[in-house]
Amino acid sequence: KGRGAPQAGKMPVMKKPSTGLASKGKKNVSTGITLTWKCTDENNDPLVYTIYRKYENGGKWVVVKDDLTVPTFTVDTKYLPDGRYRLKLSASDEKANMKGKGFKVEKELDDLVTVDKSPPEISDLKASFSEEETVVECTVNDAYSKITEGFFRVNDGEWEKLYPVDTLFDENTEQFRLKLGREEAERGDVVILRFEDERLNYVLQRVVVE
C-alpha cells in the first residue's frame, strides 16, 4: 500500500458548494454552507477529509472540520461575521498506509462563499404630499447580497408589491419611487416598507406622509 495518491488529477474534485440561507426574524431557516465533493484513490484506500476556511482578504487557514470520512459537510455560519470567505478541502490516505507512505492533496474552491445574516439598509427615505399624489422615495442597499423583494402597505392595509425604479431586482443597491393617489394616501397616513435580500434577510421601516 502507499503506492497511489488520490486520483482526479491527484487533486480532490468538488462540486460547487451551495449556500444555506441566513436570516433574522425567520424560523426554520438554515445558516450554513453545504459542501459536496468527489475524490477517489487508485488503491481504494479509505480517505479522510479536512475542511479549512479563511477570510477573503487575508488571515491564516483555520480548520473547520477534520477526520471527515463522508464527502459532504455543512459549515455552520451562525457565529461567523458577515463577509466573504475562501474554503479549502484536503484528502488523505495516510491513515490507511504506513507512516510516510501515504498521500495528502488539497484543493481550494474557486468561488468565494458569502455569509450574510444582516438585513438591507434603507436610506434617504421621504414621503411628500401634494394635491394630486403622495410620493415615497428611498434607497435600499445590502453589503453582500442582491435586493430581491420589495413590498409596501398604507396603515394596516394589504401588502402590495413594490419594484425598483428600473423595474429589475438585480443589484445590491436599488432605488424605489412609489406614487400613491389621493384615494390611497393622504397626510397623516403611515406607509410601511419591507425589503428583502437573496439570503432572506429583511428590513421594515415606516414613514409618515406629511
Secondary structure, DSSP 8 states (H G I E B T S, - for coil): -----B-TTTS-EE---EE----SS-TT---EEEEEEE--BTT----EEEEEEEETTEEEEEEEEEEE-SSEEEEE-TTS-SEEEEEEEEEE-GGGS-TTT--EEEEE-SS-EEE--S--EEEEEEEEE-SSEEEEEEEEE-SSS-EEEEEEEETT---EE---TTS---SSEEEEEEEEETTT--TT-EEEEEEEETTS-EEEEEEE--
